[in-house]
Amino acid sequence: MTATILIVDDEKNIRRTVRMVLEGEGYLVEEATSGEEALARLPDVAPDLILLDVQLPGISGLDMLESLKKAKGDEASRASSLPDPGVIMISGHGTLADAVRATKAGAYDFLEKPIDRERLMVTLRNALERRAMAGEVAGLRALTEGRWEMVGRSPAMTALFSQIAKVAPTRTRVLITGESGTGKELIARAIHRESALADRPFVKVNCAAIPPDLIESELFGHERGAFTGAAARKKGLFEIADGGTIFLDEIGDMALPAQAKVLRVLQSGELSRVGGEQTLKVDVRVLAATNQDLTAAVAAGRFREDLYFRLAVVPLRAPPLRERSEDIPLLCQAFVQQCARENGLKEKPITPEALAVLSGFEWPGNVRELRNVIERLVILSEDQIGVGDLPEEIVTEVSRKNRPERTVAALDLPPETRTLPLRELRDLVERQYILSKLDENGWNISRTAQVLDIERTNLHKKMRALGISRDDRREPGPG
């Protein structure tokens, strides 16, 4: 795509000369004669790069540059359409102080007049390349952060967000419980992101994925020769997380010997590598998560009670998706956007009918299962996601759940019918059901046949076969 360059200079000859050079290289060129004019036109022009004169009538080029930097750092402006262009300063009588000020304010380079054509083109190309790279990095960062974003407006999620906001700024330990797929890691990352340790390491440990004979080495490290295969000293994950946060996921699966060492770290902040005698000090915030009932594990002797109480200073529960089904439309929209970006596909709308089916499913695999289904739909569907694109088992289950169940509770069958042969019971139930429909329709045979969805002649046959006559008609009660 052709880049747009905005030239801001009060000298007409400078603007004309630079325009000729840039247009000759295939760039789109816009002009402004003052800083005020340039700032007013920025939202409409949306330049990729600004060539900005230092000395301008009214607001100076340096003041304009600092205004751009301030606007870029302002949250409200970042959310608006204000562009974020690169800036190259130009001046006929610039000073070292001007160059230093411009660099601090974010200018890419500082060129002196008369402008050398070759230097201008090299500087311009380099500035545009750096801007493109910054855009890619920002896009990747947004993609990564989007994957760890928590979505929801339900009462359950609103309460959870409130709890996270309270606990995050502290250094207290948190035990996150919940079923598989409910987003326990997202909660841990949100706590870390909103804490004073946000710029320090966040180290995740999946305790269920590490073999019991290796868990201590992974967590605390080992010395060379500590065991067969230990060819060199290795830092443990607690050391790597020093100064930051360690997240012990599925801690209920941790072996008892490793639990004892984790307890020591929590109590004293000290650890020793496997095969080593040196005591190391670490300062780590510990977050833990499990899908197990740790109180039951404590009672069964599979989990240390003292460790449980050390971890569960603040317990947080990740609600299952069936308890927050009102969040499913929001989650679907967020997942469509994420999956489209990650797979280089266009976003696809979900029809209201398909969204109703997705919202009616109970999702035993919770948010993780929903995201997997949405990713499959984004990849395999055409221009939109409809009911026909949904997995058959989801549509079938929701249809079964929504289908009105036929009941014989109102047929007033006596208790002794429980011992009847099947055929006699069937005839009795059918007779009672037809009688109830005849009463509801005032013994109008034609209307009753329509309600029963059978031919009028067939209804007469069934009535004769079941011994139904007008003598069975119930008289309407008083009132």
SVG drawing of the C-alpha trace seen along z (x, -y; Angstrom):
<svg xmlns="http://www.w3.org/2000/svg" viewBox="-74 -33 102 91">
<polyline fill="none" stroke="black" stroke-width="0.4" points="0.0,0.0 1.3,-3.5 2.5,-5.5 1.1,-9.0 3.6,-11.7 2.5,-15.0 4.9,-18.0 4.5,-20.7 6.5,-23.7 5.7,-27.4 8.1,-27.8 6.3,-27.2 9.4,-26.3 10.5,-23.7 7.0,-22.0 7.0,-22.1 10.5,-20.7 10.0,-17.9 6.6,-17.0 8.1,-16.6 10.8,-14.3 8.3,-12.2 5.7,-11.9 8.4,-10.9 9.1,-8.0 5.4,-7.0 4.3,-8.4 1.1,-10.2 1.8,-13.8 -0.3,-16.2 0.8,-19.7 0.2,-22.0 1.6,-25.5 1.4,-25.4 1.3,-23.2 -2.3,-24.1 -3.4,-23.2 -1.5,-19.9 -3.0,-18.9 -6.5,-19.7 -6.0,-17.7 -4.4,-14.6 -7.6,-12.6 -8.6,-13.0 -5.1,-12.7 -3.9,-9.9 -0.3,-10.1 2.2,-7.3 5.0,-9.9 5.3,-13.6 8.2,-15.8 8.0,-18.6 9.8,-21.9 11.1,-23.1 10.3,-26.8 6.7,-27.4 4.3,-30.3 2.2,-29.8 2.9,-26.5 6.5,-25.4 7.4,-22.0 8.9,-20.8 5.8,-21.8 3.6,-20.0 5.8,-16.9 5.4,-16.9 1.6,-17.3 1.6,-14.2 3.6,-12.3 1.2,-13.4 -1.9,-12.5 -0.4,-9.1 0.0,-8.3 -3.5,-9.4 -5.9,-6.5 -8.8,-8.5 -6.8,-9.5 -5.5,-6.0 -9.1,-4.8 -9.9,-7.5 -9.0,-7.8 -5.9,-10.0 -3.1,-8.5 0.2,-7.5 2.7,-8.6 6.4,-8.6 8.0,-12.1 11.2,-13.4 12.2,-16.9 13.7,-19.4 15.3,-22.7 17.5,-25.3 19.0,-26.5 18.6,-23.7 20.7,-23.4 22.0,-20.4 19.5,-21.2 16.6,-21.1 17.9,-17.7 18.1,-16.3 14.6,-17.6 13.2,-16.2 14.7,-12.8 13.3,-12.7 9.9,-13.5 10.0,-10.6 11.3,-12.0 12.9,-9.4 15.6,-11.7 16.6,-15.3 17.5,-16.6 19.0,-20.0 18.1,-22.3 18.8,-22.3 17.6,-18.7 19.8,-16.2 17.7,-14.1 19.5,-10.8 19.6,-11.2 15.9,-12.1 14.9,-9.0 17.1,-6.7 15.8,-8.2 12.2,-8.1 12.4,-4.4 14.0,-3.5 11.4,-5.4 8.5,-3.7 10.1,-0.2 10.4,-0.8 6.8,-2.0 5.7,1.1 7.7,3.3 6.2,1.5 2.7,2.1 3.5,5.8 4.8,6.0 1.7,4.1 -0.5,6.5 1.2,9.6 1.0,8.1 -2.7,7.5 -3.1,11.0 -1.3,12.5 -3.0,10.3 -6.4,11.0 -5.9,14.8 -5.6,14.2 -8.5,11.7 -11.4,12.6 -14.8,11.9 -18.1,11.8 -20.8,9.5 -22.8,12.1 -23.2,11.7 -20.8,14.6 -18.1,12.9 -18.8,9.4 -18.2,10.8 -15.0,12.6 -13.6,9.4 -14.3,7.6 -12.4,10.2 -9.5,10.1 -9.3,6.3 -9.1,6.6 -6.5,9.4 -4.2,8.4 -2.4,5.4 -1.5,7.5 1.2,10.2 -1.1,12.7 -1.4,16.3 -4.5,17.3 -6.0,20.8 -8.1,20.9 -10.6,23.7 -12.9,24.8 -13.7,27.4 -11.4,28.0 -11.7,25.4 -13.2,22.7 -10.2,20.3 -8.2,20.7 -5.0,19.7 -6.7,16.5 -7.5,15.6 -3.9,16.2 -2.6,14.1 -5.1,11.3 -4.0,11.2 -0.3,11.0 -1.1,8.4 -2.9,6.1 -0.2,6.5 2.9,4.5 4.8,7.5 3.3,7.1 6.7,6.3 8.4,9.3 8.3,13.0 5.1,15.0 6.1,18.7 3.4,21.4 4.0,24.9 1.6,27.7 2.1,30.0 0.0,32.8 2.2,32.8 5.5,33.3 6.4,36.9 6.6,37.3 10.3,38.2 11.1,35.0 8.9,32.5 11.4,31.5 14.1,31.0 11.8,28.8 10.6,26.7 13.9,26.3 16.6,27.1 19.5,29.6 23.2,29.7 25.5,31.4 25.6,35.2 22.6,35.1 21.1,38.0 21.6,39.9 21.4,37.4 22.1,34.3 25.1,33.2 25.0,29.6 23.6,27.4 20.0,26.3 17.9,23.5 14.5,24.5 11.3,22.7 11.1,21.0 14.5,19.4 13.4,18.3 10.3,16.7 12.3,14.9 10.9,11.4 7.7,12.3 4.8,14.8 4.8,18.6 1.5,20.3 1.2,23.9 -1.5,25.3 -3.2,28.6 -1.3,28.5 -3.6,31.4 -1.5,33.7 1.8,32.8 3.6,35.7 3.9,35.5 7.7,35.1 7.5,32.0 4.6,30.7 7.0,30.6 9.6,28.6 7.0,26.1 5.8,25.7 9.4,24.9 9.6,22.2 6.3,20.7 7.4,20.7 10.9,19.4 11.5,18.3 14.4,20.8 15.1,23.8 17.9,26.1 18.5,27.6 18.3,31.4 21.7,32.8 22.9,29.5 23.6,28.3 23.5,24.5 20.4,22.7 19.0,20.2 16.6,17.3 13.7,16.5 11.0,13.9 8.1,15.3 4.3,14.7 2.6,18.1 -0.7,18.6 -2.1,22.2 -5.1,23.8 -6.8,27.2 -9.9,28.9 -9.9,31.3 -11.5,31.0 -8.4,30.4 -10.2,30.8 -11.2,34.3 -7.6,34.9 -6.4,33.7 -8.8,36.1 -7.5,39.0 -3.9,38.2 -3.0,37.2 -2.4,33.5 -0.7,31.9 -3.1,30.0 -0.5,27.4 0.3,26.7 -3.4,26.4 -3.9,23.7 -0.7,21.9 -2.0,21.8 -5.7,21.0 -5.2,17.7 -7.7,16.2 -9.8,18.8 -11.3,17.9 -13.7,20.0 -13.8,20.0 -17.6,20.5 -18.5,23.2 -20.0,21.9 -23.4,23.4 -23.6,20.9 -22.9,18.0 -24.7,18.9 -25.6,15.2 -21.9,14.7 -21.9,17.1 -22.8,14.6 -19.9,12.3 -17.5,15.2 -18.5,16.3 -17.9,12.9 -14.5,12.6 -13.5,16.1 -14.5,15.4 -12.3,12.3 -9.4,14.1 -9.6,17.2 -10.0,15.1 -6.9,13.1 -4.8,16.1 -5.7,18.1 -5.7,15.1 -9.4,15.4 -12.2,12.9 -14.6,12.6 -17.9,14.3 -21.2,13.4 -23.1,16.0 -26.8,16.2 -29.2,15.6 -30.5,19.1 -27.1,20.6 -26.3,18.4 -29.4,19.6 -28.3,23.2 -24.8,22.4 -26.3,20.6 -28.6,23.5 -25.8,26.1 -24.3,26.9 -20.7,27.2 -19.2,29.9 -15.7,28.7 -16.6,25.1 -15.0,22.1 -12.1,24.2 -14.6,26.4 -16.6,23.4 -13.4,21.8 -12.4,25.0 -15.9,25.3 -15.8,21.6 -12.4,22.0 -13.6,25.0 -16.6,23.1 -14.6,20.1 -12.3,22.3 -15.0,24.6 -18.0,22.4 -18.8,20.1 -19.7,16.5 -21.7,16.9 -22.1,19.5 -25.6,21.0 -27.3,23.8 -26.3,26.2 -22.6,25.5 -22.9,26.5 -21.7,30.0 -24.6,32.4 -24.3,33.6 -24.8,30.0 -27.9,29.4 -29.3,32.8 -28.7,32.3 -30.2,28.8 -33.2,30.0 -33.8,32.9 -33.5,30.6 -36.0,28.1 -38.5,30.7 -41.6,30.6 -41.8,33.9 -45.0,35.9 -46.2,36.7 -49.0,38.9 -48.8,37.4 -52.2,35.7 -54.0,38.8 -55.1,39.8 -54.0,43.4 -54.6,45.6 -51.6,47.1 -52.6,50.7 -51.7,49.9 -48.1,50.5 -48.7,54.2 -50.6,54.3 -49.1,56.0 -47.6,53.5 -50.5,53.8 -53.2,53.2 -51.3,50.3 -50.8,48.8 -54.5,49.1 -55.4,47.5 -53.0,44.6 -54.2,44.0 -57.9,44.1 -57.2,41.6 -55.3,39.3 -58.0,39.3 -60.7,38.7 -58.7,35.7 -58.5,34.2 -62.2,34.8 -63.0,33.0 -60.7,30.1 -62.4,29.7 -66.0,30.1 -66.3,33.5 -66.0,32.0 -64.7,35.0 -63.3,33.0 -61.4,30.5 -60.1,33.3 -58.8,35.3 -56.9,32.2 -55.3,31.8 -54.3,35.5 -53.1,35.2 -55.1,38.2 -58.0,38.6 -61.5,38.2 -62.5,41.7 -59.4,43.1 -60.5,41.3 -63.9,42.9 -62.2,46.3 -60.0,45.8 -62.9,44.7 -64.8,47.8 -61.8,50.0 -61.1,48.4 -64.8,48.4 -65.1,44.6 -68.6,43.2 -70.4,39.9 -71.3,41.6 -67.6,41.0 -68.0,37.2 -67.1,35.3 -69.5,32.6 -67.9,29.2 -67.5,28.1 -69.3,25.1 -68.1,21.7"/>
</svg>
